[in-house]
Amino acid sequence: MVILKMKIGPKGQVVIPKVLRQKYNFWPGEEVIVEDSQTGVLIEKQAVDIVAIARDAARSIHHTGKIDSDKDYYEQIEKRLKRAGIE
């Protein structure tokens, strides 16, 4: 368990420490769910939308024009799943 003391900034923002961002695969620009709980505030990752991941991989390949085989498509999907914390 990691316990760190953080300050709330003037806009009400709190920085999630790098060690926790890495542990829970939080990425810049990613949306999270902030929930009021009985013990405090809970920050969670949103559920992974596998359809969106596949769509983004296909779009990326289409825009770059770099597709020689299904292998390229699967590599793009694997890369996005890894980023989402699914391996």
Backbone as a chain_set.jsonl record, in Angstrom:
{"seq": "MVILKMKIGPKGQVVIPKVLRQKYNFWPGEEVIVEDSQTGVLIEKQAVDIVAIARDAARSIHHTGKIDSDKDYYEQIEKRLKRAGIE", "coords": {"N": [[0.845, -1.174, 0.0], [0.537, 2.21, -0.832], [1.052, 5.29, 0.628], [0.702, 8.66, 0.381], [1.246, 12.125, 0.96], [-0.487, 14.799, -0.337], [-0.938, 18.057, -1.833], [-3.763, 20.157, -2.366], [-4.336, 22.0, -5.233], [-4.787, 25.5, -6.324], [-6.99, 25.415, -8.038], [-8.422, 23.307, -7.155], [-7.293, 20.929, -7.855], [-5.579, 17.774, -7.724], [-2.529, 16.156, -7.972], [-1.946, 12.984, -9.269], [0.352, 10.828, -7.988], [3.332, 9.724, -9.696], [4.139, 7.033, -9.25], [1.713, 5.799, -8.591], [0.21, 6.371, -10.874], [1.561, 4.833, -12.75], [1.267, 2.275, -11.629], [-1.514, 1.886, -11.796], [-2.038, 2.379, -14.425], [-2.771, 5.02, -15.412], [-3.21, 7.536, -17.795], [-2.164, 10.597, -19.405], [-4.79, 12.786, -20.301], [-6.704, 10.835, -20.191], [-9.946, 9.811, -19.156], [-11.363, 9.674, -15.901], [-13.273, 8.235, -13.21], [-14.72, 9.917, -10.574], [-15.727, 9.373, -7.401], [-17.924, 9.727, -4.642], [-17.49, 8.236, -1.56], [-18.118, 6.195, 1.378], [-15.838, 6.294, 2.912], [-14.322, 8.312, 1.844], [-12.993, 9.963, -1.045], [-13.106, 8.362, -4.136], [-11.132, 7.426, -6.861], [-11.38, 6.148, -10.018], [-10.488, 4.129, -12.867], [-12.114, 4.321, -16.026], [-14.298, 1.855, -17.434], [-12.915, -0.314, -19.872], [-13.356, 0.24, -23.266], [-13.541, -1.969, -25.541], [-14.373, -2.094, -28.178], [-14.022, 0.526, -29.076], [-11.26, 0.651, -28.89], [-10.47, -1.187, -30.886], [-11.579, 0.097, -33.109], [-10.121, 2.526, -33.105], [-7.558, 1.517, -33.588], [-7.886, 0.496, -36.17], [-8.48, 2.866, -37.522], [-6.079, 4.259, -37.169], [-4.275, 2.716, -38.632], [-5.424, 2.968, -41.145], [-5.114, 5.737, -41.641], [-2.336, 6.059, -41.638], [-1.596, 4.386, -43.617], [-0.071, 2.18, -43.401], [-0.235, -0.887, -43.66], [0.393, -4.131, -44.034], [-0.453, -6.581, -43.523], [-2.704, -8.628, -41.547], [-1.299, -8.724, -39.259], [-0.248, -6.186, -38.665], [-2.548, -4.807, -37.88], [-3.328, -6.28, -35.602], [-1.113, -5.78, -34.007], [-1.419, -3.066, -33.502], [-3.814, -3.118, -32.024], [-2.972, -4.651, -29.819], [-1.051, -2.924, -28.734], [-2.685, -0.791, -27.898], [-4.356, -2.1, -26.062], [-2.494, -2.815, -24.118], [-1.755, -0.29, -23.235], [-4.138, 0.403, -22.043], [-4.037, -1.198, -19.885], [-4.616, -3.852, -20.105], [-3.538, -7.02, -20.62]], "CA": [[0.0, 0.0, 0.0], [1.286, 3.452, -0.923], [0.382, 6.427, 1.257], [1.44, 9.886, 0.106], [0.554, 13.355, 1.327], [-0.525, 15.686, -1.495], [-1.634, 19.327, -1.619], [-4.775, 20.527, -3.345], [-3.957, 23.244, -5.888], [-5.77, 26.585, -6.278], [-8.171, 25.056, -8.831], [-9.007, 22.093, -6.588], [-6.677, 19.773, -8.498], [-4.589, 16.97, -7.01], [-1.717, 15.372, -8.89], [-1.793, 11.57, -8.908], [1.791, 10.561, -8.05], [3.794, 8.88, -10.794], [4.141, 5.623, -8.856], [0.334, 5.309, -8.666], [-0.204, 6.416, -12.292], [2.151, 3.664, -13.399], [0.672, 1.064, -11.069], [-2.897, 1.739, -12.24], [-2.096, 2.724, -15.851], [-3.437, 6.275, -15.72], [-2.506, 8.231, -18.865], [-2.619, 11.975, -19.615], [-5.95, 12.914, -21.178], [-7.65, 9.758, -19.935], [-11.017, 10.158, -18.233], [-11.515, 8.836, -14.72], [-14.513, 8.411, -12.469], [-14.506, 10.383, -9.209], [-16.934, 8.941, -6.693], [-18.024, 9.954, -3.205], [-17.713, 6.963, -0.87], [-18.257, 6.335, 2.829], [-14.536, 6.542, 3.531], [-13.641, 9.433, 1.205], [-13.154, 10.119, -2.487], [-12.552, 7.235, -4.886], [-10.811, 7.719, -8.255], [-11.294, 4.878, -10.741], [-10.425, 4.143, -14.324], [-13.352, 3.926, -16.668], [-14.253, 0.535, -18.062], [-12.277, -0.294, -21.182], [-14.256, 0.046, -24.4], [-12.754, -2.754, -26.494], [-14.802, -1.734, -29.542], [-13.343, 1.784, -29.4], [-9.845, 0.337, -29.093], [-10.344, -1.801, -32.214], [-11.893, 1.149, -34.093], [-8.979, 3.441, -33.15], [-6.451, 0.81, -34.24], [-8.186, 0.453, -37.605], [-8.339, 4.234, -38.021], [-4.658, 4.59, -37.178], [-3.67, 2.017, -39.769], [-5.994, 3.567, -42.359], [-4.526, 7.064, -41.835], [-0.904, 5.966, -41.931], [-1.417, 3.582, -44.827], [0.921, 1.141, -43.113], [-0.799, -2.201, -43.348], [0.852, -5.159, -44.96], [-1.143, -7.819, -43.18], [-3.485, -8.564, -40.317], [-0.347, -8.58, -38.166], [-0.175, -4.761, -38.33], [-3.775, -4.475, -37.163], [-3.259, -6.89, -34.282], [-0.089, -5.072, -33.239], [-2.04, -1.823, -33.049], [-4.762, -3.462, -30.953], [-2.185, -5.072, -28.661], [-0.45, -1.717, -28.182], [-3.737, -0.036, -27.211], [-4.784, -2.873, -24.896], [-1.438, -2.686, -23.113], [-1.875, 1.057, -22.679], [-5.336, 0.401, -21.198], [-3.787, -2.042, -18.726], [-5.101, -5.195, -20.374], [-2.49, -7.759, -21.341]], "C": [[0.89, 1.238, 0.0], [0.457, 4.558, -0.278], [1.263, 7.65, 1.055], [0.599, 11.087, 0.51], [0.656, 14.316, 0.146], [-1.246, 16.975, -1.128], [-2.663, 19.53, -2.721], [-4.384, 21.888, -3.901], [-5.074, 24.279, -5.847], [-7.044, 26.305, -7.075], [-8.84, 23.786, -8.32], [-8.411, 20.824, -7.166], [-5.668, 19.089, -7.578], [-3.844, 16.155, -8.053], [-1.652, 13.934, -8.383], [-0.301, 11.248, -9.065], [2.149, 9.539, -9.137], [3.732, 7.39, -10.452], [2.738, 5.027, -8.951], [-0.195, 5.353, -10.103], [0.325, 5.198, -13.029], [1.485, 2.384, -12.923], [-0.724, 0.808, -11.634], [-3.117, 2.143, -13.69], [-2.978, 3.932, -16.143], [-2.587, 7.018, -16.738], [-3.025, 9.652, -19.008], [-3.776, 12.018, -20.618], [-7.014, 11.854, -20.97], [-8.711, 10.228, -18.944], [-11.062, 9.162, -17.088], [-12.868, 9.115, -14.088], [-14.137, 8.824, -11.048], [-15.808, 10.147, -8.466], [-16.829, 9.245, -5.196], [-18.299, 8.6, -2.547], [-17.806, 7.216, 0.631], [-16.939, 6.696, 3.51], [-13.786, 7.713, 2.901], [-13.96, 9.514, -0.271], [-12.434, 8.98, -3.191], [-12.325, 7.675, -6.33], [-10.595, 6.389, -8.959], [-11.097, 5.113, -12.227], [-11.794, 3.785, -14.861], [-13.188, 2.528, -17.238], [-13.653, 0.679, -19.458], [-13.31, -0.605, -22.251], [-13.468, -0.65, -25.51], [-13.12, -2.434, -27.939], [-14.106, -0.449, -29.973], [-11.856, 1.551, -29.653], [-9.624, -0.254, -30.487], [-10.585, -0.763, -33.303], [-10.715, 2.116, -34.24], [-7.774, 2.801, -33.834], [-6.664, 0.778, -35.746], [-8.012, 1.832, -38.232], [-6.878, 4.628, -38.159], [-3.965, 3.961, -38.382], [-4.148, 2.634, -41.08], [-5.32, 4.907, -42.663], [-3.05, 7.006, -42.198], [-0.641, 5.198, -43.22], [-0.438, 2.444, -44.635], [0.223, -0.141, -42.702], [-0.372, -3.173, -44.436], [0.098, -6.457, -44.732], [-2.01, -7.591, -41.945], [-2.579, -8.348, -39.112], [-0.257, -7.117, -37.715], [-1.384, -4.332, -37.496], [-3.724, -5.029, -35.74], [-2.193, -6.236, -33.397], [-0.639, -3.764, -32.694], [-3.018, -2.086, -31.904], [-4.004, -3.838, -29.685], [-1.562, -3.864, -27.959], [-1.479, -0.926, -27.371], [-4.266, -0.782, -25.979], [-3.76, -2.771, -23.767], [-1.511, -1.332, -22.438], [-3.08, 1.158, -21.736], [-5.17, -0.492, -19.975], [-4.302, -3.448, -18.872], [-4.022, -5.917, -21.177], [-2.865, -9.205, -21.45]], "O": [[1.874, 1.308, 0.738], [-0.715, 4.733, -0.612], [2.413, 7.684, 1.492], [-0.627, 11.055, 0.409], [1.756, 14.615, -0.321], [-2.072, 16.988, -0.215], [-2.455, 19.125, -3.864], [-4.129, 22.823, -3.142], [-6.179, 23.984, -5.393], [-8.081, 26.91, -6.801], [-9.729, 23.246, -8.979], [-8.973, 19.744, -6.984], [-4.999, 19.733, -6.769], [-4.46, 15.535, -8.92], [-1.344, 13.692, -7.216], [0.246, 11.382, -10.159], [1.38, 8.629, -9.445], [3.316, 6.579, -11.281], [2.585, 3.873, -9.35], [-0.959, 4.478, -10.509], [-0.383, 4.6, -13.84], [1.173, 1.507, -13.728], [-1.085, -0.334, -11.918], [-4.259, 2.241, -14.14], [-3.837, 3.876, -17.022], [-1.373, 7.123, -16.57], [-4.205, 9.901, -18.762], [-3.732, 11.358, -21.656], [-8.112, 11.962, -21.515], [-8.405, 10.96, -18.003], [-10.83, 7.967, -17.273], [-13.521, 10.111, -14.398], [-13.332, 8.16, -10.396], [-16.86, 10.657, -8.852], [-15.785, 9.045, -4.576], [-19.234, 7.899, -2.934], [-17.593, 8.338, 1.09], [-16.934, 7.331, 4.564], [-12.711, 8.074, 3.38], [-15.064, 9.175, -0.698], [-11.285, 8.671, -2.874], [-13.225, 8.234, -6.957], [-9.743, 5.595, -8.559], [-11.483, 6.148, -12.771], [-12.545, 3.039, -14.233], [-12.072, 2.076, -17.493], [-13.868, 1.685, -20.135], [-14.046, -1.588, -22.156], [-12.808, 0.004, -26.318], [-12.267, -2.496, -28.825], [-13.65, -0.344, -31.112], [-11.264, 2.183, -30.528], [-8.691, 0.14, -31.187], [-9.876, -0.742, -34.309], [-10.348, 2.486, -35.355], [-7.051, 3.468, -34.574], [-5.728, 1.007, -36.512], [-7.469, 1.961, -39.33], [-6.485, 5.253, -39.144], [-3.166, 4.607, -39.061], [-3.365, 2.801, -42.015], [-4.99, 5.184, -43.817], [-2.57, 7.823, -42.984], [0.414, 5.348, -43.837], [-0.02, 1.811, -45.605], [0.109, -0.438, -41.513], [-0.74, -3.035, -45.603], [0.014, -7.314, -45.612], [-2.037, -6.498, -41.38], [-3.019, -7.855, -38.073], [-0.197, -6.841, -36.517], [-1.248, -3.585, -36.527], [-4.043, -4.322, -34.784], [-2.357, -6.152, -32.18], [-0.358, -3.395, -31.554], [-3.037, -1.343, -30.923], [-4.358, -3.389, -28.595], [-1.549, -3.794, -26.73], [-1.173, -0.445, -26.28], [-4.588, -0.157, -24.968], [-4.126, -2.656, -22.597], [-1.351, -1.225, -21.222], [-3.05, 1.902, -20.757], [-6.055, -0.544, -19.121], [-4.417, -4.174, -17.885], [-3.644, -5.485, -22.265], [-2.115, -9.996, -22.023]]}, "num_chains": 1, "name": "protein.A"}
